[in-house]
Amino acid sequence: MDDLDRLEDWLSPLTRQLGPNAQRRLGRSIAIELRKDNARNIRRQVGPDGDRWDKRKAPREVAKPIRYFYRARDGHERELEMSSYRNEGDRIVGYDKEAGALRTMLKKGMLRSMSPQHPSGGSAQKRRAQYMLTGFARNQFMRIQYSSQEASVFFGGRAERLARIHHFGLRDSVSPGGAQYDYPARPLLGIGPPMRQRVSGLIINHLAGH
């Protein structure tokens, strides 16, 4: 038995001496602290025990934007910049950044190329893209429940199924109706030794009237 287990065995009978309202307030304080700790771990990309999650697979290299002077079928001419595009024979299909819509452009209408004016995303943006599952750290998804007898943190609503898949490392579709993928386990909830120590400190402070 480690020191934390001994401390918890010592604290348990003391907390039972508190009245129901005091126990409920204590449960609320513990639940809030548990949520903060787990949210902090998610943002740090580590599990409750401090082990770092498996990294996301390296993303595919995205083609840089292209910009050119374009003449449409009706003779109208304008500058056009496209991203996330693909070649389809005599035409290019992609996202027109300035029009804010998906476009199909004939290659014969591309009169001359120009330097893109919209960046494709810098290193800081690429680093942010490597962070996973950070949305689960929001209070709207990570919920708390407490009473005079318990304190818990859980995922509610539409986040619950996805959180379970990533927490346990289950098999699921990458996209609706798409290919199946075995996700690596990335624990989202739990109580590691540092958190157990903080909870014990909360209880001691509460018993001392702080």
Phi, psi and chi 1 to 4 in degrees:
 res  aa     phi    psi   chi1   chi2   chi3   chi4
   1 MET       -  126.9  179.9 -178.8  -67.6      -
   2 ASP   -85.6  178.4   60.6   24.4      -      -
   3 ASP   -63.3  -35.3  -68.4  -20.1      -      -
   4 LEU   -65.9  -40.8  -77.8  174.0      -      -
   5 ASP   -63.2  -40.6  -71.6  -32.0      -      -
   6 ARG   -63.9  -40.6  -67.0 -169.7 -175.1   94.2
   7 LEU   -64.7  -41.6  179.5   59.5      -      -
   8 GLU   -66.1  -38.6  -70.9  167.2    5.5      -
   9 ASP   -63.9  -32.3  -73.3  -14.5      -      -
  10 TRP   -75.6  -34.7  175.1   69.5      -      -
  11 LEU   -78.9  -32.4  -70.7  172.1      -      -
  12 SER   -53.9  -51.0  -66.7      -      -      -
  13 PRO   -65.4  -28.1   19.6  -31.0      -      -
  14 LEU   -69.5  -41.5  -66.0  177.4      -      -
  15 THR   -67.2  -28.5   56.9      -      -      -
  16 ARG   -69.1  -16.5  -73.0 -164.5  -68.8  -90.4
  17 GLN   -81.5  -12.1  -65.6  178.0   21.1      -
  18 LEU   -73.2  153.5  -63.7  172.3      -      -
  19 GLY   -73.0  164.3      -      -      -      -
  20 PRO   -54.8  -43.2  -25.1   34.5      -      -
  21 ASN   -64.9  -42.1  -70.4  -22.3      -      -
  22 ALA   -66.0  -39.0      -      -      -      -
  23 GLN   -64.9  -38.0  -72.1 -179.5  -19.2      -
  24 ARG   -66.1  -42.6 -178.9  177.1  171.8   80.4
  25 ARG   -62.7  -38.9  -72.1 -164.8  -60.1  -88.3
  26 LEU   -64.9  -42.9  177.2   58.5      -      -
  27 GLY   -60.1  -39.5      -      -      -      -
  28 ARG   -64.7  -44.8 -179.2  178.1 -176.7  -84.6
  29 SER   -60.7  -41.6  -62.4      -      -      -
  30 ILE   -66.9  -42.7  -67.4  173.8      -      -
  31 ALA   -62.2  -42.5      -      -      -      -
  32 ILE   -63.0  -42.9  -70.0  173.5      -      -
  33 GLU   -66.6  -37.5 -167.0   63.3   28.6      -
  34 LEU   -62.4  -42.8  -73.7  173.5      -      -
  35 ARG   -64.9  -43.5  176.1  162.4   63.0 -176.0
  36 LYS   -59.1  -43.8  -73.1 -179.9 -179.3  178.2
  37 ASP   -65.6  -45.4 -174.5   74.4      -      -
  38 ASN   -68.3  -36.5  -78.0  -78.3      -      -
  39 ALA   -64.7  -38.8      -      -      -      -
  40 ARG   -63.7  -41.4 -169.1 -178.2  -57.6  115.5
  41 ASN   -63.6  -41.2  -72.3  -23.2      -      -
  42 ILE   -61.1  -43.7  -69.8  173.3      -      -
  43 ARG   -67.2  -28.1  -64.2 -172.5 -177.4  101.7
  44 ARG   -84.8   -7.1  -69.3  174.6   54.5 -143.1
  45 GLN    65.1   40.1  -53.6  -74.3  -83.0      -
  46 VAL  -130.7  159.7  -61.4      -      -      -
  47 GLY   -84.2  176.2      -      -      -      -
  48 PRO   -58.2  -28.3  -23.6   33.5      -      -
  49 ASP   -86.4    0.9   55.5    3.5      -      -
  50 GLY    91.6   -4.9      -      -      -      -
  51 ASP   -73.4  133.1  -70.2  -15.5      -      -
  52 ARG   -70.8  141.4 -173.1  159.0  -67.4  -81.3
  53 TRP   -67.1  158.0  -69.2  -16.0      -      -
  54 ASP   -60.7  138.7  -71.6   -8.2      -      -
  55 LYS   -72.3  155.2  -70.2 -175.1  177.2 -179.8
  56 ARG   -66.2  147.5 -173.5 -162.2  -60.4  -88.8
  57 LYS   -59.7  145.2  -76.5 -170.5  174.9 -179.1
  58 ALA   -59.6  128.0      -      -      -      -
  59 PRO   -69.3  153.7   27.1  -34.6      -      -
  60 ARG   -64.5  145.9  -69.2 -176.5  -56.3  171.6
  61 GLU   -68.2  123.4 -163.3   64.4   33.3      -
  62 VAL   -88.3  134.6  178.0      -      -      -
  63 ALA   -61.7  141.1      -      -      -      -
  64 LYS   -70.6  152.3  -66.0 -179.6  179.6  179.6
  65 PRO   -60.8  151.9  -20.6   31.7      -      -
  66 ILE  -120.0  145.9   54.8  173.0      -      -
  67 ARG  -135.9  136.3 -172.9  177.5 -174.4   89.3
  68 TYR  -155.7  164.8   47.3   87.3      -      -
  69 PHE   -88.2  124.1 -160.7   69.5      -      -
  70 TYR  -122.7  138.8 -179.5   77.7      -      -
  71 ARG  -111.8  117.8  178.6 -175.9  -67.0  135.9
  72 ALA   -76.0  173.9      -      -      -      -
  73 ARG   -62.9  -30.6  -67.5  176.6 -177.7  176.1
  74 ASP   -84.4    5.7   61.0    2.0      -      -
  75 GLY    91.3   -9.4      -      -      -      -
  76 HIS   -68.0  134.8  176.7   71.1      -      -
  77 GLU  -117.2  140.9  -64.2 -178.9   -4.5      -
  78 ARG  -161.9  165.7   72.3  177.5 -179.9   93.5
  79 GLU   -80.9  141.7  -67.5 -178.3   14.6      -
  80 LEU  -137.6  131.8  174.8   71.3      -      -
  81 GLU  -124.7  131.9 -175.2  163.6  -32.6      -
  82 MET  -127.3  147.0  -60.6 -177.8   78.6      -
  83 SER  -133.5  166.1   64.8      -      -      -
  84 SER    48.5   51.5  -56.2      -      -      -
  85 TYR  -106.7  166.6   57.9   87.9      -      -
  86 ARG  -144.3  150.2   64.7  179.4 -176.1  -87.2
  87 ASN   -85.5  133.4  -74.3  -66.1      -      -
  88 GLU  -134.5   76.8  -68.7 -170.4   -5.6      -
  89 GLY    67.3 -111.9      -      -      -      -
  90 ASP   -90.4   11.2   63.3  -16.5      -      -
  91 ARG  -143.4  166.2   63.2 -161.3   63.9 -155.2
  92 ILE  -123.5  131.9  -69.0  178.1      -      -
  93 VAL  -113.4  127.5  179.4      -      -      -
  94 GLY  -170.5 -173.6      -      -      -      -
  95 TYR   -94.3  120.0 -177.6   75.9      -      -
  96 ASP   -81.0  107.9 -176.2  -19.1      -      -
  97 LYS   -64.6  -36.8  -72.4 -165.3  167.9 -172.9
  98 GLU   -80.6  -32.9  -73.2  156.9  -13.7      -
  99 ALA   -84.8  -19.0      -      -      -      -
 100 GLY    69.2   37.8      -      -      -      -
 101 ALA  -154.0  163.3      -      -      -      -
 102 LEU   -79.2  132.9 -169.9   67.1      -      -
 103 ARG  -130.2  153.8  -59.6  -70.0 -170.7 -157.0
 104 THR  -117.0  121.5  -61.1      -      -      -
 105 MET  -121.1  135.5  -58.2  -64.3  173.6      -
 106 LEU   -76.9  135.4  -64.4  174.8      -      -
 107 LYS   -64.1  -30.5  -69.9 -179.0  179.1  178.6
 108 LYS   -68.8  -16.0   65.5 -179.1 -179.2 -179.1
 109 GLY   -86.6   -5.9      -      -      -      -
 110 MET   -81.9  104.6  -61.9  165.3   60.6      -
 111 LEU   -81.8  -46.0  -56.4 -178.3      -      -
 112 ARG  -157.0  147.8   65.9  177.5 -176.5  -86.2
 113 SER   -83.5  155.9   62.7      -      -      -
 114 MET  -138.9  168.9  -51.2  172.0   71.2      -
 115 SER   -78.4  129.8  -61.9      -      -      -
 116 PRO   -59.0  143.8  -21.3   33.1      -      -
 117 GLN  -103.8  -14.1  -64.6 -177.3    1.6      -
 118 HIS  -107.8  120.6  -58.5  -78.1      -      -
 119 PRO   -66.0  153.1   25.1  -33.4      -      -
 120 SER   -87.0   -4.3   57.5      -      -      -
 121 GLY   118.3  124.4      -      -      -      -
 122 GLY   -87.6 -174.2      -      -      -      -
 123 SER   -64.7  -34.5   57.4      -      -      -
 124 ALA   -63.6  -41.1      -      -      -      -
 125 GLN   -65.6  -38.0 -176.9  177.2  -13.6      -
 126 LYS   -66.5  -36.8  -68.6  177.6 -178.5  177.3
 127 ARG   -65.8  -41.3  -75.6 -163.6  -60.3  -89.0
 128 ARG   -62.1  -33.7  -73.9 -164.6  -62.2  -88.8
 129 ALA   -66.7  -20.2      -      -      -      -
 130 GLN   -78.1  -17.8  -70.7  -61.0  -53.5      -
 131 TYR   -76.3  133.1  -79.4   81.9      -      -
 132 MET  -115.3  148.3  -57.9  166.8  -72.3      -
 133 LEU    60.9   19.2  -46.9  176.0      -      -
 134 THR   -66.8  -22.6   53.2      -      -      -
 135 GLY   -62.3  -26.1      -      -      -      -
 136 PHE   -68.2  -15.3  -72.5  115.4      -      -
 137 ALA   -78.3   -7.0      -      -      -      -
 138 ARG   -74.2  145.2  -61.3  173.9 -174.9  168.6
 139 ASN   -61.7  -28.1  -72.9   -3.8      -      -
 140 GLN   -66.6  -23.3   69.4 -174.2   97.5      -
 141 PHE  -103.8  -42.1  -60.8  129.8      -      -
 142 MET   -90.3  104.7 -170.8 -175.4  -67.3      -
 143 ARG  -107.0  160.8  -57.9  175.1 -176.2  177.0
 144 ILE  -119.3  156.0   61.8  173.2      -      -
 145 GLN  -145.0  136.0 -173.1  170.8  -56.3      -
 146 TYR  -151.3  159.0   55.8   89.8      -      -
 147 SER  -154.6 -168.8   68.3      -      -      -
 148 SER   -74.2  -10.0   60.9      -      -      -
 149 GLN  -113.1  -20.1  -58.8  -62.9  -40.3      -
 150 GLU  -154.2  164.4   63.4  178.7    6.4      -
 151 ALA  -141.8  132.9      -      -      -      -
 152 SER  -146.2  159.1   60.9      -      -      -
 153 VAL  -126.5  137.4  179.4      -      -      -
 154 PHE  -153.3  164.9   63.1   98.0      -      -
 155 PHE   -97.6  133.5  -70.9  105.4      -      -
 156 GLY  -118.0  170.2      -      -      -      -
 157 GLY    64.1 -146.8      -      -      -      -
 158 ARG   -69.2  -14.9   58.1 -171.0  177.4   89.5
 159 ALA   -76.1  -20.1      -      -      -      -
 160 GLU   -61.1  -46.4 -171.9  -84.2  -27.0      -
 161 ARG   -65.3  -45.6 -171.7 -174.3   73.1   84.5
 162 LEU   -65.9  -39.2  -69.1  175.3      -      -
 163 ALA   -62.5  -40.5      -      -      -      -
 164 ARG   -63.4  -40.1  178.4  161.2   36.5   85.7
 165 ILE   -61.7  -46.2  -70.2  167.9      -      -
 166 HIS   -76.4  -35.5  -70.2  -74.1      -      -
 167 HIS   -63.4  -45.7 -179.2   88.0      -      -
 168 PHE   -94.5  -11.9  -66.8  107.7      -      -
 169 GLY    73.4   59.4      -      -      -      -
 170 LEU   -97.1  174.5  -54.7  178.5      -      -
 171 ARG   -94.7  134.7 -173.4  174.5 -178.6   83.1
 172 ASP  -158.0  167.0 -167.5   44.5      -      -
 173 SER   -75.0  138.4  -60.4      -      -      -
 174 VAL   -65.4  -38.4  176.7      -      -      -
 175 SER  -142.3  159.3   58.3      -      -      -
 176 PRO   -53.0  120.5  -27.3   35.8      -      -
 177 GLY    77.6    2.7      -      -      -      -
 178 GLY   -91.1 -165.5      -      -      -      -
 179 ALA   -68.0  152.4      -      -      -      -
 180 GLN   -87.2  148.4  -65.1  -79.6  -52.0      -
 181 TYR  -143.4  136.5  176.5   69.1      -      -
 182 ASP   -87.6  103.8  -68.6  -44.2      -      -
 183 TYR   -75.7  139.7  -73.0   90.9      -      -
 184 PRO   -69.9  149.0   23.5  -31.6      -      -
 185 ALA   -69.7  126.1      -      -      -      -
 186 ARG  -129.7   89.4  -63.3 -175.8  174.8  104.9
 187 PRO   -56.2  126.5  -23.8   34.4      -      -
 188 LEU  -100.8  -27.1  -64.1  164.5      -      -
 189 LEU  -130.8  148.2  -66.7  179.4      -      -
 190 GLY   161.8  176.7      -      -      -      -
 191 ILE  -127.3  106.4  -56.1  177.1      -      -
 192 GLY   -88.2  172.8      -      -      -      -
 193 PRO   -53.3  -43.5  -27.8   35.9      -      -
 194 PRO   -60.4  -38.6  -22.8   34.7      -      -
 195 MET   -69.7  -38.4 -174.4   59.4 -141.1      -
 196 ARG   -60.4  -37.2  -71.0  173.0   60.9 -165.3
 197 GLN   -67.3  -40.9 -155.9  160.3   18.8      -
 198 ARG   -66.5  -38.8  -78.7 -164.1  -68.6  -85.2
 199 VAL   -62.9  -42.1  168.2      -      -      -
 200 SER   -60.9  -39.1  -63.1      -      -      -
 201 GLY   -64.4  -38.5      -      -      -      -
 202 LEU   -60.4  -44.2  -84.9  173.6      -      -
 203 ILE   -64.3  -44.0  -64.2  172.2      -      -
 204 ILE   -60.9  -45.9  -68.5  172.0      -      -
 205 ASN   -61.3  -39.8  -71.7  -23.9      -      -
 206 HIS   -65.4  -41.9 -167.7   88.1      -      -
 207 LEU   -66.8  -30.2  -69.1  171.8      -      -
 208 ALA   -81.3   -4.3      -      -      -      -
 209 GLY    87.8   16.8      -      -      -      -
 210 HIS   -83.1      -  -67.8  -77.4      -      -
